[in-house]
Amino acid sequence: MTGAEMIEARLALGMGRREFAELLGYTGDPQNYYKTVERYETGRREIPPTIARLVLMLVWFKSDFGYVPNLDAGERLPAEQPEIFS
């Protein structure tokens, strides 16, 4: 996966870098994982194969079902953006 493909996937999911990183399972300081995604997208850091595969699966899931899954819920529910971001 290239950085441009990751940007395209993130935008197709309708997410900013921070929300996208959280969906991918990054934790810790939001500034750190925001910068990690930025480095992937700009090509300054290679995208790990496991991250590339997860991104592809999430894009396929949204394509098939029309929403991004809420992975933290442990069941098939749509992920909902917190009201503070609306």
Distance bins in CASP14 RR format, pairs under 12 A and 6 or more apart:
PFRMAT RR
TARGET T0000
AUTHOR 0000-0000-0000
RMODE 2
METHOD distances of the structure
MODEL  1
1 7 0 0 0 0 0 1 0 0 0 0 0
1 8 0 0 0 0 1 0 0 0 0 0 0
1 9 0 0 0 0 1 0 0 0 0 0 0
1 10 0 0 0 0 0 1 0 0 0 0 0
1 40 0 0 0 0 1 0 0 0 0 0 0
1 41 0 0 0 0 0 1 0 0 0 0 0
1 43 0 0 0 0 0 1 0 0 0 0 0
1 46 0 0 0 0 1 0 0 0 0 0 0
1 47 1 0 1 0 0 0 0 0 0 0 0
1 48 0 0 0 0 1 0 0 0 0 0 0
1 49 0 0 0 0 1 0 0 0 0 0 0
1 50 0 0 0 0 0 1 0 0 0 0 0
1 51 1 0 0 1 0 0 0 0 0 0 0
1 52 1 1 0 0 0 0 0 0 0 0 0
1 53 0 0 0 0 1 0 0 0 0 0 0
1 54 0 0 0 0 0 1 0 0 0 0 0
1 55 1 0 0 1 0 0 0 0 0 0 0
1 56 1 0 0 1 0 0 0 0 0 0 0
1 57 0 0 0 0 0 1 0 0 0 0 0
1 59 0 0 0 0 0 1 0 0 0 0 0
2 8 0 0 0 0 1 0 0 0 0 0 0
2 9 0 0 0 0 0 1 0 0 0 0 0
2 40 0 0 0 0 1 0 0 0 0 0 0
2 41 0 0 0 0 1 0 0 0 0 0 0
2 42 0 0 0 0 0 1 0 0 0 0 0
2 43 1 0 0 1 0 0 0 0 0 0 0
2 46 0 0 0 0 0 1 0 0 0 0 0
2 47 1 0 0 1 0 0 0 0 0 0 0
2 52 0 0 0 0 1 0 0 0 0 0 0
2 55 0 0 0 0 0 1 0 0 0 0 0
3 9 0 0 0 0 1 0 0 0 0 0 0
3 10 0 0 0 0 1 0 0 0 0 0 0
3 11 0 0 0 0 0 1 0 0 0 0 0
3 37 0 0 0 0 1 0 0 0 0 0 0
3 38 0 0 0 0 0 1 0 0 0 0 0
3 39 0 0 0 0 1 0 0 0 0 0 0
3 40 1 0 1 0 0 0 0 0 0 0 0
3 41 1 0 1 0 0 0 0 0 0 0 0
3 42 1 0 0 1 0 0 0 0 0 0 0
3 43 1 0 1 0 0 0 0 0 0 0 0
3 44 0 0 0 0 1 0 0 0 0 0 0
3 45 0 0 0 0 1 0 0 0 0 0 0
3 46 0 0 0 0 1 0 0 0 0 0 0
3 47 1 0 0 1 0 0 0 0 0 0 0
3 51 0 0 0 0 0 1 0 0 0 0 0
3 52 0 0 0 0 1 0 0 0 0 0 0
3 55 0 0 0 0 0 1 0 0 0 0 0
4 10 0 0 0 0 0 1 0 0 0 0 0
4 11 0 0 0 0 0 1 0 0 0 0 0
4 40 0 0 0 0 0 1 0 0 0 0 0
4 41 1 0 0 1 0 0 0 0 0 0 0
4 42 0 0 0 0 1 0 0 0 0 0 0
4 43 0 0 0 0 1 0 0 0 0 0 0
4 47 0 0 0 0 0 1 0 0 0 0 0
5 11 0 0 0 0 0 1 0 0 0 0 0
5 12 0 0 0 0 0 1 0 0 0 0 0
5 40 0 0 0 0 0 1 0 0 0 0 0
5 41 0 0 0 0 1 0 0 0 0 0 0
5 43 0 0 0 0 0 1 0 0 0 0 0
5 47 0 0 0 0 1 0 0 0 0 0 0
5 51 0 0 0 0 0 1 0 0 0 0 0
5 52 0 0 0 0 1 0 0 0 0 0 0
5 55 0 0 0 0 1 0 0 0 0 0 0
5 56 0 0 0 0 1 0 0 0 0 0 0
5 59 0 0 0 0 1 0 0 0 0 0 0
6 12 0 0 0 0 0 1 0 0 0 0 0
6 13 0 0 0 0 0 1 0 0 0 0 0
6 15 0 0 0 0 0 1 0 0 0 0 0
6 16 0 0 0 0 0 1 0 0 0 0 0
6 17 0 0 0 0 0 1 0 0 0 0 0
6 20 0 0 0 0 1 0 0 0 0 0 0
6 21 0 0 0 0 0 1 0 0 0 0 0
6 24 0 0 0 0 0 1 0 0 0 0 0
6 36 0 0 0 0 0 1 0 0 0 0 0
6 37 1 0 0 1 0 0 0 0 0 0 0
6 38 0 0 0 0 0 1 0 0 0 0 0
6 39 0 0 0 0 0 1 0 0 0 0 0
6 40 1 0 1 0 0 0 0 0 0 0 0
6 41 1 0 1 0 0 0 0 0 0 0 0
6 42 0 0 0 0 1 0 0 0 0 0 0
6 43 0 0 0 0 1 0 0 0 0 0 0
6 45 0 0 0 0 0 1 0 0 0 0 0
6 46 0 0 0 0 0 1 0 0 0 0 0
6 47 1 0 0 1 0 0 0 0 0 0 0
6 48 0 0 0 0 0 1 0 0 0 0 0
6 51 0 0 0 0 1 0 0 0 0 0 0
6 52 1 0 0 1 0 0 0 0 0 0 0
6 54 0 0 0 0 0 1 0 0 0 0 0
6 55 1 0 0 1 0 0 0 0 0 0 0
6 56 0 0 0 0 0 1 0 0 0 0 0
6 58 0 0 0 0 0 1 0 0 0 0 0
6 59 0 0 0 0 0 1 0 0 0 0 0
7 13 0 0 0 0 0 1 0 0 0 0 0
7 14 0 0 0 0 0 1 0 0 0 0 0
7 15 0 0 0 0 0 1 0 0 0 0 0
7 16 0 0 0 0 0 1 0 0 0 0 0
7 17 0 0 0 0 1 0 0 0 0 0 0
7 20 0 0 0 0 1 0 0 0 0 0 0
7 37 0 0 0 0 1 0 0 0 0 0 0
7 38 0 0 0 0 1 0 0 0 0 0 0
7 40 0 0 0 0 1 0 0 0 0 0 0
7 41 1 0 1 0 0 0 0 0 0 0 0
7 42 0 0 0 0 1 0 0 0 0 0 0
7 43 0 0 0 0 0 1 0 0 0 0 0
7 47 0 0 0 0 0 1 0 0 0 0 0
7 55 0 0 0 0 0 1 0 0 0 0 0
8 14 0 0 0 0 0 1 0 0 0 0 0
8 20 0 0 0 0 0 1 0 0 0 0 0
8 41 0 0 0 0 1 0 0 0 0 0 0
8 55 0 0 0 0 1 0 0 0 0 0 0
8 56 0 0 0 0 0 1 0 0 0 0 0
8 59 0 0 0 0 1 0 0 0 0 0 0
9 15 0 0 0 0 1 0 0 0 0 0 0
9 16 0 0 0 0 0 1 0 0 0 0 0
9 20 0 0 0 0 1 0 0 0 0 0 0
9 23 0 0 0 0 0 1 0 0 0 0 0
9 24 0 0 0 0 0 1 0 0 0 0 0
9 37 0 0 0 0 0 1 0 0 0 0 0
9 40 0 0 0 0 0 1 0 0 0 0 0
9 41 0 0 0 0 1 0 0 0 0 0 0
9 47 0 0 0 0 0 1 0 0 0 0 0
9 51 0 0 0 0 0 1 0 0 0 0 0
9 52 0 0 0 0 1 0 0 0 0 0 0
9 53 0 0 0 0 0 1 0 0 0 0 0
9 54 0 0 0 0 0 1 0 0 0 0 0
9 55 1 0 1 0 0 0 0 0 0 0 0
9 56 1 0 0 1 0 0 0 0 0 0 0
9 57 0 0 0 0 0 1 0 0 0 0 0
9 58 1 0 0 1 0 0 0 0 0 0 0
9 59 1 0 1 0 0 0 0 0 0 0 0
9 60 0 0 0 0 0 1 0 0 0 0 0
9 61 0 0 0 0 0 1 0 0 0 0 0
9 62 0 0 0 0 1 0 0 0 0 0 0
9 63 0 0 0 0 0 1 0 0 0 0 0
9 68 0 0 0 0 0 1 0 0 0 0 0
10 16 1 0 0 1 0 0 0 0 0 0 0
10 17 1 0 0 1 0 0 0 0 0 0 0
10 18 0 0 0 0 0 1 0 0 0 0 0
10 19 0 0 0 0 1 0 0 0 0 0 0
10 20 1 0 1 0 0 0 0 0 0 0 0
10 21 0 0 0 0 1 0 0 0 0 0 0
10 22 0 0 0 0 0 1 0 0 0 0 0
10 23 0 0 0 0 1 0 0 0 0 0 0
10 24 0 0 0 0 1 0 0 0 0 0 0
10 34 0 0 0 0 0 1 0 0 0 0 0
10 37 1 0 0 1 0 0 0 0 0 0 0
10 38 0 0 0 0 0 1 0 0 0 0 0
10 40 0 0 0 0 1 0 0 0 0 0 0
10 41 1 0 0 1 0 0 0 0 0 0 0
10 47 0 0 0 0 0 1 0 0 0 0 0
10 51 0 0 0 0 0 1 0 0 0 0 0
10 55 0 0 0 0 1 0 0 0 0 0 0
10 58 0 0 0 0 1 0 0 0 0 0 0
10 59 0 0 0 0 1 0 0 0 0 0 0
10 62 0 0 0 0 0 1 0 0 0 0 0
10 68 0 0 0 0 0 1 0 0 0 0 0
11 17 0 0 0 0 0 1 0 0 0 0 0
11 19 0 0 0 0 0 1 0 0 0 0 0
11 20 0 0 0 0 1 0 0 0 0 0 0
11 41 0 0 0 0 0 1 0 0 0 0 0
11 55 0 0 0 0 0 1 0 0 0 0 0
11 59 0 0 0 0 0 1 0 0 0 0 0
11 62 0 0 0 0 0 1 0 0 0 0 0
12 20 0 0 0 0 0 1 0 0 0 0 0
12 55 0 0 0 0 1 0 0 0 0 0 0
12 56 0 0 0 0 0 1 0 0 0 0 0
12 58 0 0 0 0 1 0 0 0 0 0 0
12 59 1 0 0 1 0 0 0 0 0 0 0
12 60 0 0 0 0 0 1 0 0 0 0 0
12 61 0 0 0 0 0 1 0 0 0 0 0
12 62 1 0 0 1 0 0 0 0 0 0 0
12 63 0 0 0 0 1 0 0 0 0 0 0
12 66 0 0 0 0 0 1 0 0 0 0 0
12 68 0 0 0 0 1 0 0 0 0 0 0
13 19 0 0 0 0 1 0 0 0 0 0 0
13 20 1 0 0 1 0 0 0 0 0 0 0
13 21 0 0 0 0 0 1 0 0 0 0 0
13 22 0 0 0 0 0 1 0 0 0 0 0
13 23 1 0 0 1 0 0 0 0 0 0 0
13 24 0 0 0 0 0 1 0 0 0 0 0
13 54 0 0 0 0 0 1 0 0 0 0 0
13 55 0 0 0 0 1 0 0 0 0 0 0
13 56 0 0 0 0 0 1 0 0 0 0 0
13 57 0 0 0 0 0 1 0 0 0 0 0
13 58 1 0 0 1 0 0 0 0 0 0 0
13 59 1 0 0 1 0 0 0 0 0 0 0
13 60 0 0 0 0 0 1 0 0 0 0 0
13 61 0 0 0 0 1 0 0 0 0 0 0
13 62 1 0 0 1 0 0 0 0 0 0 0
13 63 0 0 0 0 0 1 0 0 0 0 0
13 66 0 0 0 0 0 1 0 0 0 0 0
13 67 0 0 0 0 1 0 0 0 0 0 0
13 68 1 0 1 0 0 0 0 0 0 0 0
13 69 0 0 0 0 0 1 0 0 0 0 0
13 79 0 0 0 0 1 0 0 0 0 0 0
13 81 0 0 0 0 0 1 0 0 0 0 0
14 20 0 0 0 0 1 0 0 0 0 0 0
14 23 0 0 0 0 0 1 0 0 0 0 0
14 58 0 0 0 0 0 1 0 0 0 0 0
14 59 0 0 0 0 0 1 0 0 0 0 0
14 62 0 0 0 0 1 0 0 0 0 0 0
14 66 0 0 0 0 0 1 0 0 0 0 0
14 67 0 0 0 0 0 1 0 0 0 0 0
14 68 0 0 0 0 1 0 0 0 0 0 0
14 79 0 0 0 0 0 1 0 0 0 0 0
14 81 0 0 0 0 1 0 0 0 0 0 0
14 85 0 0 0 0 0 1 0 0 0 0 0
15 21 0 0 0 0 1 0 0 0 0 0 0
15 22 0 0 0 0 1 0 0 0 0 0 0
15 23 1 0 0 1 0 0 0 0 0 0 0
15 24 0 0 0 0 0 1 0 0 0 0 0
15 34 0 0 0 0 0 1 0 0 0 0 0
15 37 0 0 0 0 1 0 0 0 0 0 0
15 55 0 0 0 0 0 1 0 0 0 0 0
15 58 0 0 0 0 1 0 0 0 0 0 0
15 59 0 0 0 0 0 1 0 0 0 0 0
15 62 0 0 0 0 0 1 0 0 0 0 0
15 68 0 0 0 0 1 0 0 0 0 0 0
15 79 0 0 0 0 1 0 0 0 0 0 0
15 81 0 0 0 0 1 0 0 0 0 0 0
15 85 0 0 0 0 1 0 0 0 0 0 0
16 22 0 0 0 0 1 0 0 0 0 0 0
16 23 0 0 0 0 1 0 0 0 0 0 0
16 24 0 0 0 0 0 1 0 0 0 0 0
16 30 0 0 0 0 0 1 0 0 0 0 0
16 33 0 0 0 0 0 1 0 0 0 0 0
16 34 0 0 0 0 1 0 0 0 0 0 0
16 37 0 0 0 0 1 0 0 0 0 0 0
16 38 0 0 0 0 0 1 0 0 0 0 0
16 41 0 0 0 0 0 1 0 0 0 0 0
16 81 0 0 0 0 0 1 0 0 0 0 0
16 85 0 0 0 0 1 0 0 0 0 0 0
17 23 0 0 0 0 0 1 0 0 0 0 0
17 24 0 0 0 0 0 1 0 0 0 0 0
17 26 0 0 0 0 0 1 0 0 0 0 0
17 30 0 0 0 0 1 0 0 0 0 0 0
17 31 0 0 0 0 0 1 0 0 0 0 0
17 32 0 0 0 0 0 1 0 0 0 0 0
17 33 0 0 0 0 1 0 0 0 0 0 0
17 34 1 0 1 0 0 0 0 0 0 0 0
17 35 0 0 0 0 1 0 0 0 0 0 0
17 36 0 0 0 0 1 0 0 0 0 0 0
17 37 1 0 1 0 0 0 0 0 0 0 0
17 38 1 0 0 1 0 0 0 0 0 0 0
17 39 0 0 0 0 0 1 0 0 0 0 0
17 40 0 0 0 0 1 0 0 0 0 0 0
17 41 1 0 0 1 0 0 0 0 0 0 0
17 42 0 0 0 0 0 1 0 0 0 0 0
18 24 0 0 0 0 0 1 0 0 0 0 0
18 25 0 0 0 0 0 1 0 0 0 0 0
18 26 0 0 0 0 1 0 0 0 0 0 0
18 27 0 0 0 0 0 1 0 0 0 0 0
18 28 0 0 0 0 0 1 0 0 0 0 0
18 29 0 0 0 0 0 1 0 0 0 0 0
18 30 1 0 1 0 0 0 0 0 0 0 0
18 31 0 0 0 0 1 0 0 0 0 0 0
18 32 0 0 0 0 0 1 0 0 0 0 0
18 33 1 0 0 1 0 0 0 0 0 0 0
18 34 1 0 1 0 0 0 0 0 0 0 0
18 35 0 0 0 0 0 1 0 0 0 0 0
18 36 0 0 0 0 0 1 0 0 0 0 0
18 37 1 0 0 1 0 0 0 0 0 0 0
18 38 0 0 0 0 0 1 0 0 0 0 0
18 81 0 0 0 0 0 1 0 0 0 0 0
18 82 0 0 0 0 0 1 0 0 0 0 0
18 85 0 0 0 0 1 0 0 0 0 0 0
19 25 0 0 0 0 0 1 0 0 0 0 0
19 26 0 0 0 0 0 1 0 0 0 0 0
19 30 0 0 0 0 1 0 0 0 0 0 0
19 33 0 0 0 0 0 1 0 0 0 0 0
19 34 0 0 0 0 1 0 0 0 0 0 0
19 37 0 0 0 0 1 0 0 0 0 0 0
19 68 0 0 0 0 1 0 0 0 0 0 0
19 79 0 0 0 0 1 0 0 0 0 0 0
19 80 0 0 0 0 0 1 0 0 0 0 0
19 81 1 0 0 1 0 0 0 0 0 0 0
19 82 0 0 0 0 1 0 0 0 0 0 0
19 84 0 0 0 0 0 1 0 0 0 0 0
19 85 1 0 0 1 0 0 0 0 0 0 0
20 26 0 0 0 0 1 0 0 0 0 0 0
20 30 0 0 0 0 0 1 0 0 0 0 0
20 33 0 0 0 0 1 0 0 0 0 0 0
20 34 0 0 0 0 1 0 0 0 0 0 0
20 36 0 0 0 0 0 1 0 0 0 0 0
20 37 1 0 1 0 0 0 0 0 0 0 0
20 38 0 0 0 0 0 1 0 0 0 0 0
20 40 0 0 0 0 1 0 0 0 0 0 0
20 41 0 0 0 0 1 0 0 0 0 0 0
20 51 0 0 0 0 0 1 0 0 0 0 0
20 54 0 0 0 0 0 1 0 0 0 0 0
20 55 0 0 0 0 1 0 0 0 0 0 0
20 58 0 0 0 0 1 0 0 0 0 0 0
20 59 0 0 0 0 0 1 0 0 0 0 0
20 68 0 0 0 0 1 0 0 0 0 0 0
20 79 0 0 0 0 0 1 0 0 0 0 0
21 27 0 0 0 0 1 0 0 0 0 0 0
21 28 0 0 0 0 1 0 0 0 0 0 0
21 29 0 0 0 0 0 1 0 0 0 0 0
21 30 1 0 0 1 0 0 0 0 0 0 0
21 31 0 0 0 0 0 1 0 0 0 0 0
21 32 0 0 0 0 1 0 0 0 0 0 0
21 33 1 1 0 0 0 0 0 0 0 0 0
21 34 1 0 0 1 0 0 0 0 0 0 0
21 35 0 0 0 0 1 0 0 0 0 0 0
21 36 1 0 0 1 0 0 0 0 0 0 0
21 37 1 0 1 0 0 0 0 0 0 0 0
21 38 0 0 0 0 1 0 0 0 0 0 0
21 39 0 0 0 0 0 1 0 0 0 0 0
21 40 0 0 0 0 1 0 0 0 0 0 0
21 41 0 0 0 0 0 1 0 0 0 0 0
21 51 0 0 0 0 1 0 0 0 0 0 0
21 54 0 0 0 0 0 1 0 0 0 0 0
21 55 0 0 0 0 0 1 0 0 0 0 0
22 28 0 0 0 0 1 0 0 0 0 0 0
22 29 0 0 0 0 0 1 0 0 0 0 0
22 30 0 0 0 0 1 0 0 0 0 0 0
22 32 0 0 0 0 0 1 0 0 0 0 0
22 33 1 0 0 1 0 0 0 0 0 0 0
22 34 0 0 0 0 1 0 0 0 0 0 0
22 36 0 0 0 0 0 1 0 0 0 0 0
22 37 0 0 0 0 0 1 0 0 0 0 0
22 68 0 0 0 0 0 1 0 0 0 0 0
22 70 0 0 0 0 0 1 0 0 0 0 0
22 71 0 0 0 0 1 0 0 0 0 0 0
22 72 0 0 0 0 1 0 0 0 0 0 0
22 79 0 0 0 0 1 0 0 0 0 0 0
22 81 0 0 0 0 0 1 0 0 0 0 0
22 82 0 0 0 0 0 1 0 0 0 0 0
22 85 0 0 0 0 0 1 0 0 0 0 0
23 33 0 0 0 0 0 1 0 0 0 0 0
23 37 0 0 0 0 0 1 0 0 0 0 0
23 51 0 0 0 0 0 1 0 0 0 0 0
23 54 0 0 0 0 1 0 0 0 0 0 0
23 55 0 0 0 0 1 0 0 0 0 0 0
23 57 0 0 0 0 0 1 0 0 0 0 0
23 58 1 0 0 1 0 0 0 0 0 0 0
23 59 0 0 0 0 0 1 0 0 0 0 0
23 61 0 0 0 0 0 1 0 0 0 0 0
23 62 0 0 0 0 0 1 0 0 0 0 0
23 68 1 0 0 1 0 0 0 0 0 0 0
23 69 0 0 0 0 1 0 0 0 0 0 0
23 70 0 0 0 0 1 0 0 0 0 0 0
23 71 1 0 0 1 0 0 0 0 0 0 0
23 72 0 0 0 0 1 0 0 0 0 0 0
23 79 1 0 0 1 0 0 0 0 0 0 0
23 81 0 0 0 0 0 1 0 0 0 0 0
24 33 0 0 0 0 1 0 0 0 0 0 0
24 34 0 0 0 0 0 1 0 0 0 0 0
24 36 0 0 0 0 1 0 0 0 0 0 0
24 37 1 0 0 1 0 0 0 0 0 0 0
24 40 0 0 0 0 1 0 0 0 0 0 0
24 47 0 0 0 0 0 1 0 0 0 0 0
24 48 0 0 0 0 0 1 0 0 0 0 0
24 50 0 0 0 0 1 0 0 0 0 0 0
24 51 1 0 0 1 0 0 0 0 0 0 0
24 52 0 0 0 0 0 1 0 0 0 0 0
24 53 0 0 0 0 0 1 0 0 0 0 0
24 54 1 0 0 1 0 0 0 0 0 0 0
24 55 1 0 0 1 0 0 0 0 0 0 0
24 56 0 0 0 0 0 1 0 0 0 0 0
24 57 0 0 0 0 0 1 0 0 0 0 0
24 58 0 0 0 0 1 0 0 0 0 0 0
24 68 0 0 0 0 0 1 0 0 0 0 0
24 71 0 0 0 0 1 0 0 0 0 0 0
25 33 0 0 0 0 1 0 0 0 0 0 0
25 36 0 0 0 0 0 1 0 0 0 0 0
25 37 0 0 0 0 0 1 0 0 0 0 0
25 50 0 0 0 0 0 1 0 0 0 0 0
25 51 0 0 0 0 1 0 0 0 0 0 0
25 54 0 0 0 0 1 0 0 0 0 0 0
25 55 0 0 0 0 0 1 0 0 0 0 0
25 58 0 0 0 0 0 1 0 0 0 0 0
25 71 1 0 0 1 0 0 0 0 0 0 0
25 72 0 0 0 0 1 0 0 0 0 0 0
26 32 1 0 0 1 0 0 0 0 0 0 0
26 33 1 1 0 0 0 0 0 0 0 0 0
26 34 0 0 0 0 1 0 0 0 0 0 0
26 35 0 0 0 0 0 1 0 0 0 0 0
26 36 1 0 0 1 0 0 0 0 0 0 0
26 37 1 0 0 1 0 0 0 0 0 0 0
26 40 0 0 0 0 0 1 0 0 0 0 0
26 48 0 0 0 0 0 1 0 0 0 0 0
26 51 0 0 0 0 1 0 0 0 0 0 0
26 54 0 0 0 0 0 1 0 0 0 0 0
27 33 1 0 0 1 0 0 0 0 0 0 0
27 36 0 0 0 0 0 1 0 0 0 0 0
27 72 0 0 0 0 0 1 0 0 0 0 0
28 34 0 0 0 0 0 1 0 0 0 0 0
28 35 0 0 0 0 0 1 0 0 0 0 0
28 36 0 0 0 0 0 1 0 0 0 0 0
29 35 0 0 0 0 1 0 0 0 0 0 0
29 36 0 0 0 0 0 1 0 0 0 0 0
30 36 0 0 0 0 0 1 0 0 0 0 0
30 37 0 0 0 0 0 1 0 0 0 0 0
31 37 0 0 0 0 0 1 0 0 0 0 0
31 38 0 0 0 0 0 1 0 0 0 0 0
32 38 0 0 0 0 0 1 0 0 0 0 0
32 39 0 0 0 0 0 1 0 0 0 0 0
33 39 0 0 0 0 0 1 0 0 0 0 0
33 40 0 0 0 0 0 1 0 0 0 0 0
33 51 0 0 0 0 0 1 0 0 0 0 0
34 40 0 0 0 0 0 1 0 0 0 0 0
34 41 0 0 0 0 0 1 0 0 0 0 0
35 41 0 0 0 0 0 1 0 0 0 0 0
35 42 0 0 0 0 0 1 0 0 0 0 0
35 44 0 0 0 0 1 0 0 0 0 0 0
35 45 0 0 0 0 1 0 0 0 0 0 0
36 42 0 0 0 0 0 1 0 0 0 0 0
36 43 0 0 0 0 0 1 0 0 0 0 0
36 44 0 0 0 0 0 1 0 0 0 0 0
36 45 1 0 0 1 0 0 0 0 0 0 0
36 46 0 0 0 0 0 1 0 0 0 0 0
36 47 0 0 0 0 0 1 0 0 0 0 0
36 48 0 0 0 0 0 1 0 0 0 0 0
36 51 0 0 0 0 1 0 0 0 0 0 0
37 43 0 0 0 0 0 1 0 0 0 0 0
37 44 0 0 0 0 0 1 0 0 0 0 0
37 45 0 0 0 0 1 0 0 0 0 0 0
37 47 0 0 0 0 1 0 0 0 0 0 0
37 51 0 0 0 0 1 0 0 0 0 0 0
37 55 0 0 0 0 0 1 0 0 0 0 0
38 44 0 0 0 0 1 0 0 0 0 0 0
38 45 0 0 0 0 1 0 0 0 0 0 0
39 45 1 1 0 0 0 0 0 0 0 0 0
39 46 0 0 0 0 1 0 0 0 0 0 0
39 47 0 0 0 0 1 0 0 0 0 0 0
39 48 0 0 0 0 0 1 0 0 0 0 0
39 51 0 0 0 0 0 1 0 0 0 0 0
40 46 1 0 0 1 0 0 0 0 0 0 0
40 47 1 0 1 0 0 0 0 0 0 0 0
40 48 0 0 0 0 1 0 0 0 0 0 0
40 51 1 0 0 1 0 0 0 0 0 0 0
40 52 0 0 0 0 1 0 0 0 0 0 0
40 55 0 0 0 0 1 0 0 0 0 0 0
41 47 0 0 0 0 1 0 0 0 0 0 0
41 51 0 0 0 0 0 1 0 0 0 0 0
41 55 0 0 0 0 0 1 0 0 0 0 0
45 51 0 0 0 0 0 1 0 0 0 0 0
46 52 0 0 0 0 1 0 0 0 0 0 0
47 53 0 0 0 0 1 0 0 0 0 0 0
47 54 0 0 0 0 0 1 0 0 0 0 0
47 55 0 0 0 0 1 0 0 0 0 0 0
47 56 0 0 0 0 0 1 0 0 0 0 0
48 54 0 0 0 0 1 0 0 0 0 0 0
48 55 0 0 0 0 0 1 0 0 0 0 0
49 55 0 0 0 0 0 1 0 0 0 0 0
49 56 0 0 0 0 0 1 0 0 0 0 0
50 56 0 0 0 0 0 1 0 0 0 0 0
50 57 0 0 0 0 0 1 0 0 0 0 0
51 57 0 0 0 0 0 1 0 0 0 0 0
51 58 0 0 0 0 0 1 0 0 0 0 0
52 58 0 0 0 0 0 1 0 0 0 0 0
52 59 0 0 0 0 0 1 0 0 0 0 0
53 59 0 0 0 0 0 1 0 0 0 0 0
53 60 0 0 0 0 0 1 0 0 0 0 0
54 60 0 0 0 0 0 1 0 0 0 0 0
54 61 0 0 0 0 0 1 0 0 0 0 0
54 68 0 0 0 0 0 1 0 0 0 0 0
54 69 0 0 0 0 0 1 0 0 0 0 0
54 71 0 0 0 0 1 0 0 0 0 0 0
55 61 0 0 0 0 0 1 0 0 0 0 0
55 62 0 0 0 0 0 1 0 0 0 0 0
55 68 0 0 0 0 0 1 0 0 0 0 0
56 62 0 0 0 0 0 1 0 0 0 0 0
56 63 0 0 0 0 0 1 0 0 0 0 0
57 63 0 0 0 0 0 1 0 0 0 0 0
57 64 0 0 0 0 0 1 0 0 0 0 0
57 65 0 0 0 0 0 1 0 0 0 0 0
57 68 0 0 0 0 0 1 0 0 0 0 0
57 69 0 0 0 0 1 0 0 0 0 0 0
57 71 0 0 0 0 0 1 0 0 0 0 0
58 64 0 0 0 0 0 1 0 0 0 0 0
58 65 0 0 0 0 0 1 0 0 0 0 0
58 66 0 0 0 0 0 1 0 0 0 0 0
58 67 0 0 0 0 0 1 0 0 0 0 0
58 68 1 0 0 1 0 0 0 0 0 0 0
58 69 1 0 0 1 0 0 0 0 0 0 0
58 70 0 0 0 0 0 1 0 0 0 0 0
58 71 0 0 0 0 1 0 0 0 0 0 0
58 79 0 0 0 0 1 0 0 0 0 0 0
59 65 0 0 0 0 0 1 0 0 0 0 0
59 66 0 0 0 0 0 1 0 0 0 0 0
59 68 0 0 0 0 1 0 0 0 0 0 0
59 69 0 0 0 0 0 1 0 0 0 0 0
60 66 0 0 0 0 0 1 0 0 0 0 0
60 68 0 0 0 0 0 1 0 0 0 0 0
60 69 0 0 0 0 0 1 0 0 0 0 0
61 67 0 0 0 0 1 0 0 0 0 0 0
61 68 1 0 0 1 0 0 0 0 0 0 0
61 69 1 0 1 0 0 0 0 0 0 0 0
61 70 0 0 0 0 0 1 0 0 0 0 0
61 71 0 0 0 0 0 1 0 0 0 0 0
61 76 0 0 0 0 1 0 0 0 0 0 0
61 78 0 0 0 0 0 1 0 0 0 0 0
61 79 0 0 0 0 0 1 0 0 0 0 0
62 68 1 0 1 0 0 0 0 0 0 0 0
62 69 0 0 0 0 1 0 0 0 0 0 0
62 78 0 0 0 0 1 0 0 0 0 0 0
62 79 0 0 0 0 1 0 0 0 0 0 0
64 76 0 0 0 0 0 1 0 0 0 0 0
65 76 0 0 0 0 1 0 0 0 0 0 0
65 77 0 0 0 0 0 1 0 0 0 0 0
65 78 0 0 0 0 1 0 0 0 0 0 0
65 79 0 0 0 0 0 1 0 0 0 0 0
66 76 0 0 0 0 0 1 0 0 0 0 0
66 78 0 0 0 0 1 0 0 0 0 0 0
66 79 0 0 0 0 0 1 0 0 0 0 0
67 76 0 0 0 0 1 0 0 0 0 0 0
67 77 0 0 0 0 1 0 0 0 0 0 0
67 78 1 1 0 0 0 0 0 0 0 0 0
67 79 1 0 0 1 0 0 0 0 0 0 0
67 80 0 0 0 0 1 0 0 0 0 0 0
67 81 0 0 0 0 0 1 0 0 0 0 0
68 76 0 0 0 0 0 1 0 0 0 0 0
68 77 0 0 0 0 0 1 0 0 0 0 0
68 78 1 0 0 1 0 0 0 0 0 0 0
68 79 1 0 1 0 0 0 0 0 0 0 0
68 80 0 0 0 0 1 0 0 0 0 0 0
68 81 0 0 0 0 1 0 0 0 0 0 0
69 75 0 0 0 0 1 0 0 0 0 0 0
69 76 1 0 0 1 0 0 0 0 0 0 0
69 77 1 0 0 1 0 0 0 0 0 0 0
69 78 1 0 0 1 0 0 0 0 0 0 0
69 79 1 0 0 1 0 0 0 0 0 0 0
69 80 0 0 0 0 0 1 0 0 0 0 0
70 76 0 0 0 0 1 0 0 0 0 0 0
70 77 1 0 1 0 0 0 0 0 0 0 0
70 78 1 0 0 1 0 0 0 0 0 0 0
70 79 1 0 1 0 0 0 0 0 0 0 0
70 80 1 0 0 1 0 0 0 0 0 0 0
70 81 0 0 0 0 0 1 0 0 0 0 0
70 82 0 0 0 0 0 1 0 0 0 0 0
71 77 0 0 0 0 1 0 0 0 0 0 0
71 78 0 0 0 0 0 1 0 0 0 0 0
71 79 1 0 0 1 0 0 0 0 0 0 0
72 79 0 0 0 0 1 0 0 0 0 0 0
72 80 0 0 0 0 0 1 0 0 0 0 0
73 79 0 0 0 0 1 0 0 0 0 0 0
73 80 0 0 0 0 1 0 0 0 0 0 0
79 85 0 0 0 0 0 1 0 0 0 0 0
80 86 0 0 0 0 1 0 0 0 0 0 0
END
